[in-house]
């Protein structure tokens, strides 16, 4: 999956970021992401605005949910 497929733009501040980065930094400790890895929201790492994912970003998030590192 390429960066372009995982890229999300915050509707409040315009910051463009990788959904994987947001899940790691901004969503850390969130009860929704901890209870099920399929949260339909994302939080901007810059302004901390939380917003629903677009359909393409949600698809990327689901792919990341199923990803397992190769050993």
Jmol script that loads the backbone (N, CA, C; Angstrom):
load data "model"
ATOM      1  N   UNK A   1       0.840  -1.167   0.000  1.00  0.00           N
ATOM      2  CA  UNK A   1       0.000   0.000   0.000  1.00  0.00           C
ATOM      3  C   UNK A   1       0.891   1.237   0.000  1.00  0.00           C
ATOM      4  N   UNK A   2       0.621   2.139  -0.900  1.00  0.00           N
ATOM      5  CA  UNK A   2       1.456   3.327  -1.038  1.00  0.00           C
ATOM      6  C   UNK A   2       1.043   4.424  -0.056  1.00  0.00           C
ATOM      7  N   UNK A   3       1.920   5.393   0.095  1.00  0.00           N
ATOM      8  CA  UNK A   3       1.626   6.530   0.974  1.00  0.00           C
ATOM      9  C   UNK A   3       0.382   7.265   0.492  1.00  0.00           C
ATOM     10  N   UNK A   4       0.224   7.413  -0.819  1.00  0.00           N
ATOM     11  CA  UNK A   4      -0.926   8.140  -1.364  1.00  0.00           C
ATOM     12  C   UNK A   4      -2.242   7.491  -0.946  1.00  0.00           C
ATOM     13  N   UNK A   5      -2.267   6.176  -0.836  1.00  0.00           N
ATOM     14  CA  UNK A   5      -3.473   5.478  -0.420  1.00  0.00           C
ATOM     15  C   UNK A   5      -3.744   5.678   1.064  1.00  0.00           C
ATOM     16  N   UNK A   6      -2.691   5.904   1.845  1.00  0.00           N
ATOM     17  CA  UNK A   6      -2.830   6.066   3.291  1.00  0.00           C
ATOM     18  C   UNK A   6      -2.893   7.523   3.714  1.00  0.00           C
ATOM     19  N   UNK A   7      -2.718   8.450   2.786  1.00  0.00           N
ATOM     20  CA  UNK A   7      -2.671   9.873   3.113  1.00  0.00           C
ATOM     21  C   UNK A   7      -4.057  10.405   3.472  1.00  0.00           C
ATOM     22  N   UNK A   8      -4.098  11.193   4.533  1.00  0.00           N
ATOM     23  CA  UNK A   8      -5.328  11.815   5.019  1.00  0.00           C
ATOM     24  C   UNK A   8      -5.038  13.299   5.194  1.00  0.00           C
ATOM     25  N   UNK A   9      -6.003  14.145   4.857  1.00  0.00           N
ATOM     26  CA  UNK A   9      -5.857  15.588   5.053  1.00  0.00           C
ATOM     27  C   UNK A   9      -6.877  16.056   6.078  1.00  0.00           C
ATOM     28  N   UNK A  10      -6.393  16.759   7.076  1.00  0.00           N
ATOM     29  CA  UNK A  10      -7.266  17.279   8.127  1.00  0.00           C
ATOM     30  C   UNK A  10      -8.167  18.381   7.553  1.00  0.00           C
ATOM     31  N   UNK A  11      -9.482  18.264   7.740  1.00  0.00           N
ATOM     32  CA  UNK A  11     -10.375  19.297   7.221  1.00  0.00           C
ATOM     33  C   UNK A  11     -10.301  20.621   7.994  1.00  0.00           C
ATOM     34  N   UNK A  12      -9.731  20.601   9.186  1.00  0.00           N
ATOM     35  CA  UNK A  12      -9.647  21.824   9.997  1.00  0.00           C
ATOM     36  C   UNK A  12      -8.390  22.636   9.683  1.00  0.00           C
ATOM     37  N   UNK A  13      -7.203  21.986   9.693  1.00  0.00           N
ATOM     38  CA  UNK A  13      -5.951  22.731   9.516  1.00  0.00           C
ATOM     39  C   UNK A  13      -5.259  22.474   8.171  1.00  0.00           C
ATOM     40  N   UNK A  14      -5.724  21.471   7.411  1.00  0.00           N
ATOM     41  CA  UNK A  14      -5.139  21.186   6.110  1.00  0.00           C
ATOM     42  C   UNK A  14      -3.879  20.345   6.139  1.00  0.00           C
ATOM     43  N   UNK A  15      -3.458  19.902   7.302  1.00  0.00           N
ATOM     44  CA  UNK A  15      -2.249  19.084   7.438  1.00  0.00           C
ATOM     45  C   UNK A  15      -2.479  17.720   6.795  1.00  0.00           C
ATOM     46  N   UNK A  16      -1.547  17.297   5.947  1.00  0.00           N
ATOM     47  CA  UNK A  16      -1.642  15.987   5.313  1.00  0.00           C
ATOM     48  C   UNK A  16      -0.710  15.028   6.044  1.00  0.00           C
ATOM     49  N   UNK A  17      -1.246  13.862   6.407  1.00  0.00           N
ATOM     50  CA  UNK A  17      -0.464  12.907   7.183  1.00  0.00           C
ATOM     51  C   UNK A  17      -0.842  11.483   6.813  1.00  0.00           C
ATOM     52  N   UNK A  18       0.011  10.564   7.189  1.00  0.00           N
ATOM     53  CA  UNK A  18      -0.189   9.138   6.955  1.00  0.00           C
ATOM     54  C   UNK A  18      -1.096   8.589   8.062  1.00  0.00           C
ATOM     55  N   UNK A  19      -2.082   7.807   7.702  1.00  0.00           N
ATOM     56  CA  UNK A  19      -3.005   7.258   8.688  1.00  0.00           C
ATOM     57  C   UNK A  19      -2.274   6.370   9.695  1.00  0.00           C
ATOM     58  N   UNK A  20      -1.229   5.685   9.248  1.00  0.00           N
ATOM     59  CA  UNK A  20      -0.451   4.852  10.159  1.00  0.00           C
ATOM     60  C   UNK A  20       0.232   5.720  11.214  1.00  0.00           C
ATOM     61  N   UNK A  21       0.742   6.878  10.813  1.00  0.00           N
ATOM     62  CA  UNK A  21       1.353   7.819  11.748  1.00  0.00           C
ATOM     63  C   UNK A  21       0.317   8.301  12.773  1.00  0.00           C
ATOM     64  N   UNK A  22      -0.871   8.643  12.295  1.00  0.00           N
ATOM     65  CA  UNK A  22      -1.924   9.115  13.199  1.00  0.00           C
ATOM     66  C   UNK A  22      -2.326   8.030  14.184  1.00  0.00           C
ATOM     67  N   UNK A  23      -2.460   6.795  13.705  1.00  0.00           N
ATOM     68  CA  UNK A  23      -2.833   5.695  14.595  1.00  0.00           C
ATOM     69  C   UNK A  23      -1.761   5.485  15.667  1.00  0.00           C
ATOM     70  N   UNK A  24      -0.514   5.666  15.303  1.00  0.00           N
ATOM     71  CA  UNK A  24       0.583   5.456  16.244  1.00  0.00           C
ATOM     72  C   UNK A  24       0.715   6.598  17.238  1.00  0.00           C
ATOM     73  N   UNK A  25       0.602   7.828  16.774  1.00  0.00           N
ATOM     74  CA  UNK A  25       0.844   8.999  17.621  1.00  0.00           C
ATOM     75  C   UNK A  25      -0.447   9.546  18.229  1.00  0.00           C
ATOM     76  N   UNK A  26      -1.386   9.935  17.412  1.00  0.00           N
ATOM     77  CA  UNK A  26      -2.580  10.639  17.884  1.00  0.00           C
ATOM     78  C   UNK A  26      -3.603   9.733  18.553  1.00  0.00           C
ATOM     79  N   UNK A  27      -3.712   8.504  18.079  1.00  0.00           N
ATOM     80  CA  UNK A  27      -4.745   7.600  18.598  1.00  0.00           C
ATOM     81  C   UNK A  27      -4.245   6.745  19.765  1.00  0.00           C
ATOM     82  N   UNK A  28      -3.028   6.959  20.168  1.00  0.00           N
ATOM     83  CA  UNK A  28      -2.446   6.190  21.259  1.00  0.00           C
ATOM     84  C   UNK A  28      -3.263   6.402  22.535  1.00  0.00           C
ATOM     85  N   UNK A  29      -3.717   5.320  23.131  1.00  0.00           N
ATOM     86  CA  UNK A  29      -4.476   5.395  24.361  1.00  0.00           C
ATOM     87  C   UNK A  29      -5.971   5.613  24.184  1.00  0.00           C
ATOM     88  N   UNK A  30      -6.430   5.765  22.969  1.00  0.00           N
ATOM     89  CA  UNK A  30      -7.859   5.972  22.718  1.00  0.00           C
ATOM     90  C   UNK A  30      -8.609   4.659  22.947  1.00  0.00           C
ATOM     91  N   UNK A  31      -9.711   4.734  23.682  1.00  0.00           N
ATOM     92  CA  UNK A  31     -10.489   3.528  23.983  1.00  0.00           C
ATOM     93  C   UNK A  31     -11.101   2.896  22.744  1.00  0.00           C
ATOM     94  N   UNK A  32     -11.504   3.726  21.775  1.00  0.00           N
ATOM     95  CA  UNK A  32     -12.104   3.171  20.553  1.00  0.00           C
ATOM     96  C   UNK A  32     -11.106   2.349  19.763  1.00  0.00           C
ATOM     97  N   UNK A  33      -9.888   2.844  19.614  1.00  0.00           N
ATOM     98  CA  UNK A  33      -8.881   2.123  18.817  1.00  0.00           C
ATOM     99  C   UNK A  33      -8.370   0.903  19.576  1.00  0.00           C
ATOM    100  N   UNK A  34      -8.357   0.967  20.903  1.00  0.00           N
ATOM    101  CA  UNK A  34      -7.895  -0.168  21.691  1.00  0.00           C
ATOM    102  C   UNK A  34      -8.915  -1.302  21.713  1.00  0.00           C
ATOM    103  N   UNK A  35     -10.201  -0.965  21.736  1.00  0.00           N
ATOM    104  CA  UNK A  35     -11.229  -1.997  21.803  1.00  0.00           C
ATOM    105  C   UNK A  35     -11.431  -2.697  20.464  1.00  0.00           C
ATOM    106  N   UNK A  36     -11.350  -1.964  19.380  1.00  0.00           N
ATOM    107  CA  UNK A  36     -11.437  -2.581  18.053  1.00  0.00           C
ATOM    108  C   UNK A  36     -10.560  -1.777  17.117  1.00  0.00           C
ATOM    109  N   UNK A  37      -9.726  -2.456  16.400  1.00  0.00           N
ATOM    110  CA  UNK A  37      -8.770  -1.764  15.538  1.00  0.00           C
ATOM    111  C   UNK A  37      -9.414  -1.179  14.290  1.00  0.00           C
ATOM    112  N   UNK A  38     -10.725  -1.188  14.224  1.00  0.00           N
ATOM    113  CA  UNK A  38     -11.403  -0.705  13.025  1.00  0.00           C
ATOM    114  C   UNK A  38     -12.150   0.605  13.263  1.00  0.00           C
ATOM    115  N   UNK A  39     -11.590   1.505  14.021  1.00  0.00           N
ATOM    116  CA  UNK A  39     -12.220   2.788  14.306  1.00  0.00           C
ATOM    117  C   UNK A  39     -12.388   3.584  13.008  1.00  0.00           C
ATOM    118  N   UNK A  40     -13.532   4.209  12.852  1.00  0.00           N
ATOM    119  CA  UNK A  40     -13.838   4.968  11.642  1.00  0.00           C
ATOM    120  C   UNK A  40     -13.443   6.443  11.760  1.00  0.00           C
ATOM    121  N   UNK A  41     -12.757   6.798  12.832  1.00  0.00           N
ATOM    122  CA  UNK A  41     -12.319   8.169  13.047  1.00  0.00           C
ATOM    123  C   UNK A  41     -10.798   8.231  13.074  1.00  0.00           C
ATOM    124  N   UNK A  42     -10.277   9.411  12.846  1.00  0.00           N
ATOM    125  CA  UNK A  42      -8.838   9.652  12.940  1.00  0.00           C
ATOM    126  C   UNK A  42      -8.647  11.028  13.578  1.00  0.00           C
ATOM    127  N   UNK A  43      -7.547  11.180  14.295  1.00  0.00           N
ATOM    128  CA  UNK A  43      -7.242  12.452  14.962  1.00  0.00           C
ATOM    129  C   UNK A  43      -6.001  13.049  14.315  1.00  0.00           C
ATOM    130  N   UNK A  44      -6.083  14.316  13.959  1.00  0.00           N
ATOM    131  CA  UNK A  44      -4.968  15.016  13.320  1.00  0.00           C
ATOM    132  C   UNK A  44      -3.802  15.145  14.305  1.00  0.00           C
ATOM    133  N   UNK A  45      -2.596  14.748  13.903  1.00  0.00           N
ATOM    134  CA  UNK A  45      -1.436  14.883  14.791  1.00  0.00           C
ATOM    135  C   UNK A  45      -1.039  16.337  15.046  1.00  0.00           C
ATOM    136  N   UNK A  46      -1.435  17.249  14.180  1.00  0.00           N
ATOM    137  CA  UNK A  46      -1.053  18.647  14.351  1.00  0.00           C
ATOM    138  C   UNK A  46      -2.023  19.406  15.258  1.00  0.00           C
ATOM    139  N   UNK A  47      -3.320  19.385  14.941  1.00  0.00           N
ATOM    140  CA  UNK A  47      -4.282  20.198  15.702  1.00  0.00           C
ATOM    141  C   UNK A  47      -5.190  19.365  16.613  1.00  0.00           C
ATOM    142  N   UNK A  48      -5.060  18.049  16.550  1.00  0.00           N
ATOM    143  CA  UNK A  48      -5.818  17.100  17.371  1.00  0.00           C
ATOM    144  C   UNK A  48      -7.321  17.121  17.096  1.00  0.00           C
ATOM    145  N   UNK A  49      -7.721  17.615  15.926  1.00  0.00           N
ATOM    146  CA  UNK A  49      -9.119  17.570  15.523  1.00  0.00           C
ATOM    147  C   UNK A  49      -9.464  16.137  15.113  1.00  0.00           C
ATOM    148  N   UNK A  50     -10.562  15.614  15.642  1.00  0.00           N
ATOM    149  CA  UNK A  50     -10.979  14.251  15.327  1.00  0.00           C
ATOM    150  C   UNK A  50     -12.107  14.311  14.304  1.00  0.00           C
ATOM    151  N   UNK A  51     -11.979  13.499  13.242  1.00  0.00           N
ATOM    152  CA  UNK A  51     -12.962  13.521  12.173  1.00  0.00           C
ATOM    153  C   UNK A  51     -13.117  12.124  11.577  1.00  0.00           C
ATOM    154  N   UNK A  52     -14.273  11.865  10.933  1.00  0.00           N
ATOM    155  CA  UNK A  52     -14.483  10.553  10.320  1.00  0.00           C
ATOM    156  C   UNK A  52     -13.593  10.380   9.095  1.00  0.00           C
ATOM    157  N   UNK A  53     -13.161   9.164   8.867  1.00  0.00           N
ATOM    158  CA  UNK A  53     -12.331   8.851   7.717  1.00  0.00           C
ATOM    159  C   UNK A  53     -13.157   8.844   6.440  1.00  0.00           C
ATOM    160  N   UNK A  54     -12.530   9.232   5.348  1.00  0.00           N
ATOM    161  CA  UNK A  54     -13.177   9.093   4.050  1.00  0.00           C
ATOM    162  C   UNK A  54     -13.226   7.607   3.706  1.00  0.00           C
ATOM    163  N   UNK A  55     -13.986   7.258   2.714  1.00  0.00           N
ATOM    164  CA  UNK A  55     -14.128   5.853   2.341  1.00  0.00           C
ATOM    165  C   UNK A  55     -12.789   5.220   1.952  1.00  0.00           C
ATOM    166  N   UNK A  56     -11.961   5.943   1.186  1.00  0.00           N
ATOM    167  CA  UNK A  56     -10.670   5.396   0.763  1.00  0.00           C
ATOM    168  C   UNK A  56      -9.711   5.248   1.942  1.00  0.00           C
ATOM    169  N   UNK A  57      -9.734   6.214   2.870  1.00  0.00           N
ATOM    170  CA  UNK A  57      -8.872   6.130   4.050  1.00  0.00           C
ATOM    171  C   UNK A  57      -9.345   5.018   4.982  1.00  0.00           C
ATOM    172  N   UNK A  58     -10.649   4.820   5.075  1.00  0.00           N
ATOM    173  CA  UNK A  58     -11.180   3.731   5.897  1.00  0.00           C
ATOM    174  C   UNK A  58     -10.753   2.383   5.327  1.00  0.00           C
ATOM    175  N   UNK A  59     -10.729   2.291   4.015  1.00  0.00           N
ATOM    176  CA  UNK A  59     -10.270   1.058   3.362  1.00  0.00           C
ATOM    177  C   UNK A  59      -8.795   0.813   3.696  1.00  0.00           C
ATOM    178  N   UNK A  60      -7.985   1.871   3.658  1.00  0.00           N
ATOM    179  CA  UNK A  60      -6.570   1.757   4.006  1.00  0.00           C
ATOM    180  C   UNK A  60      -6.401   1.348   5.462  1.00  0.00           C
ATOM    181  N   UNK A  61      -7.239   1.887   6.340  1.00  0.00           N
ATOM    182  CA  UNK A  61      -7.177   1.536   7.760  1.00  0.00           C
ATOM    183  C   UNK A  61      -7.513   0.062   7.965  1.00  0.00           C
ATOM    184  N   UNK A  62      -8.468  -0.452   7.222  1.00  0.00           N
ATOM    185  CA  UNK A  62      -8.817  -1.873   7.333  1.00  0.00           C
ATOM    186  C   UNK A  62      -7.693  -2.760   6.837  1.00  0.00           C
ATOM    187  N   UNK A  63      -6.995  -2.335   5.791  1.00  0.00           N
ATOM    188  CA  UNK A  63      -5.841  -3.095   5.305  1.00  0.00           C
ATOM    189  C   UNK A  63      -4.755  -3.118   6.368  1.00  0.00           C
ATOM    190  N   UNK A  64      -4.516  -1.961   7.008  1.00  0.00           N
ATOM    191  CA  UNK A  64      -3.511  -1.892   8.069  1.00  0.00           C
ATOM    192  C   UNK A  64      -3.895  -2.777   9.254  1.00  0.00           C
ATOM    193  N   UNK A  65      -5.177  -2.885   9.513  1.00  0.00           N
ATOM    194  CA  UNK A  65      -5.650  -3.711  10.622  1.00  0.00           C
ATOM    195  C   UNK A  65      -5.287  -5.179  10.398  1.00  0.00           C
ATOM    196  N   UNK A  66      -5.347  -5.622   9.145  1.00  0.00           N
ATOM    197  CA  UNK A  66      -5.048  -7.026   8.829  1.00  0.00           C
ATOM    198  C   UNK A  66      -3.556  -7.288   8.590  1.00  0.00           C
ATOM    199  N   UNK A  67      -2.746  -6.232   8.528  1.00  0.00           N
ATOM    200  CA  UNK A  67      -1.331  -6.364   8.218  1.00  0.00           C
ATOM    201  C   UNK A  67      -0.583  -7.076   9.341  1.00  0.00           C
ATOM    202  N   UNK A  68       0.257  -7.984   8.985  1.00  0.00           N
ATOM    203  CA  UNK A  68       1.138  -8.668   9.933  1.00  0.00           C
ATOM    204  C   UNK A  68       2.563  -8.567   9.392  1.00  0.00           C
ATOM    205  N   UNK A  69       3.521  -8.192  10.237  1.00  0.00           N
ATOM    206  CA  UNK A  69       4.901  -8.077   9.757  1.00  0.00           C
ATOM    207  C   UNK A  69       5.463  -9.437   9.379  1.00  0.00           C
ATOM    208  N   UNK A  70       6.263  -9.419   8.325  1.00  0.00           N
ATOM    209  CA  UNK A  70       6.909 -10.676   7.924  1.00  0.00           C
ATOM    210  C   UNK A  70       8.205 -10.835   8.706  1.00  0.00           C
ATOM    211  N   UNK A  71       8.426 -12.027   9.152  1.00  0.00           N
ATOM    212  CA  UNK A  71       9.605 -12.276   9.996  1.00  0.00           C
ATOM    213  C   UNK A  71      10.718 -12.871   9.188  1.00  0.00           C
TER     214      UNK A  71
END
end "model"
wireframe off; spacefill off
backbone 0.3
color backbone group
